[in-house]
């Protein structure tokens, strides 16, 4: 199996990564990312067989970008929960914490977007440096 990492070669993401590498954002010590995908009850069933649930299905895209910014993590911690309204056992509320020598990455897969759209949510937010923050809102879920 091969993953088609959807944030590679994305113009806005590439621009943010170039700024990070050039030092324009200062020392990056934290990256926070959230990625959501609304799914019907039928679409959830095949994903429920994978222990990682929605982190397996969607989180890899954000993990890829965090590793690109902060490097390989020295420690990872995962939280896999099923909090959605469907009786399918899908891990739909997940969190990955990537600890790096100089920083921290936390990646969320929020449960609400698996059964409804969030009027205020955006699919990815990257932020953090000592002088302020950079935010990348690339794919808003607006009702």
MODA-V649350 format. One record per residue. RES is the residue in one small letter. PSI is psi in whole degrees, -180 to 180 (NA if undefined). OMEGA is omega as a letter, one per 40 degrees, with the letter a starting at -180 (999 if undefined). NEAR is the number of other C-alpha atoms within 10 Angstrom. Layout:
res | psi | omega | near
RES | PSI | OMEGA | NEAR
RES | PSI | OMEGA | NEAR
This chain:
res | psi | omega | near
x | 144 | i | 3
x | 139 | a | 4
x | 135 | i | 8
x | 92 | a | 9
x | 110 | a | 15
x | -15 | i | 12
x | -2 | i | 14
x | 139 | a | 12
x | 21 | i | 10
x | 124 | a | 11
x | -46 | a | 10
x | -42 | i | 13
x | -43 | i | 18
x | -41 | i | 14
x | -43 | i | 13
x | -42 | i | 18
x | -39 | i | 18
x | -42 | i | 14
x | -40 | i | 14
x | -47 | a | 18
x | -33 | a | 15
x | -9 | a | 10
x | 8 | a | 11
x | -19 | a | 13
x | 7 | a | 20
x | -164 | i | 16
x | 118 | a | 15
x | 121 | a | 22
x | -6 | i | 17
x | 141 | i | 23
x | 126 | i | 25
x | 130 | a | 18
x | 144 | i | 24
x | 135 | i | 19
x | 130 | a | 22
x | 153 | i | 26
x | 114 | i | 19
x | 134 | i | 16
x | 144 | i | 14
x | 168 | i | 12
x | -41 | a | 13
x | -37 | a | 9
x | -24 | a | 11
x | -32 | a | 21
x | -51 | a | 15
x | -30 | a | 11
x | -23 | a | 19
x | -20 | a | 17
x | -16 | i | 13
x | 127 | a | 13
x | -38 | a | 13
x | -10 | i | 20
x | -131 | a | 24
x | -23 | i | 29
x | -38 | i | 28
x | -43 | a | 15
x | -40 | a | 14
x | -32 | a | 19
x | -27 | a | 22
x | -32 | a | 18
x | -40 | i | 19
x | -37 | i | 27
x | -42 | i | 20
x | -44 | a | 16
x | -38 | i | 20
x | -43 | i | 24
x | -35 | i | 15
x | -35 | a | 12
x | -48 | a | 20
x | -11 | a | 21
x | -177 | a | 16
x | 130 | a | 15
x | 149 | i | 17
x | -19 | i | 9
x | 141 | i | 11
x | 144 | i | 14
x | 133 | i | 10
x | 147 | i | 14
x | 122 | a | 13
x | 116 | a | 18
x | 154 | i | 17
x | 109 | a | 17
x | -1 | a | 16
x | 169 | a | 18
x | -3 | a | 12
x | 143 | i | 14
x | 64 | a | 10
x | -9 | i | 16
x | 4 | a | 18
x | 130 | i | 23
x | 96 | a | 25
x | -3 | i | 26
x | 94 | a | 21
x | 157 | a | 22
x | 136 | i | 20
x | 129 | i | 19
x | 121 | a | 18
x | 113 | a | 24
x | 130 | a | 19
x | 160 | i | 18
x | -38 | a | 12
x | 11 | a | 12
x | -174 | a | 17
x | 138 | i | 20
x | 133 | i | 23
x | 131 | a | 20
x | 125 | a | 25
x | 144 | i | 22
x | 95 | a | 27
x | 144 | a | 19
x | -34 | a | 21
x | -39 | a | 17
x | -7 | i | 21
x | -14 | i | 23
x | -7 | i | 17
x | 160 | i | 14
x | 145 | i | 17
x | 121 | a | 16
x | -18 | a | 11
x | 1 | a | 9
x | 155 | i | 18
x | 151 | a | 18
x | -27 | i | 18
x | 141 | i | 21
x | 125 | i | 19
x | 130 | a | 21
x | 159 | i | 17
x | 121 | i | 19
x | 173 | a | 16
x | -22 | a | 11
x | 1 | a | 10
x | -140 | i | 9
x | 157 | i | 14
x | 134 | i | 17
x | 132 | i | 13
x | 104 | i | 16
x | 106 | a | 14
x | -24 | a | 13
x | 74 | a | 13
x | 144 | i | 15
x | 100 | i | 17
x | 129 | a | 10
x | NA | 999 | 9
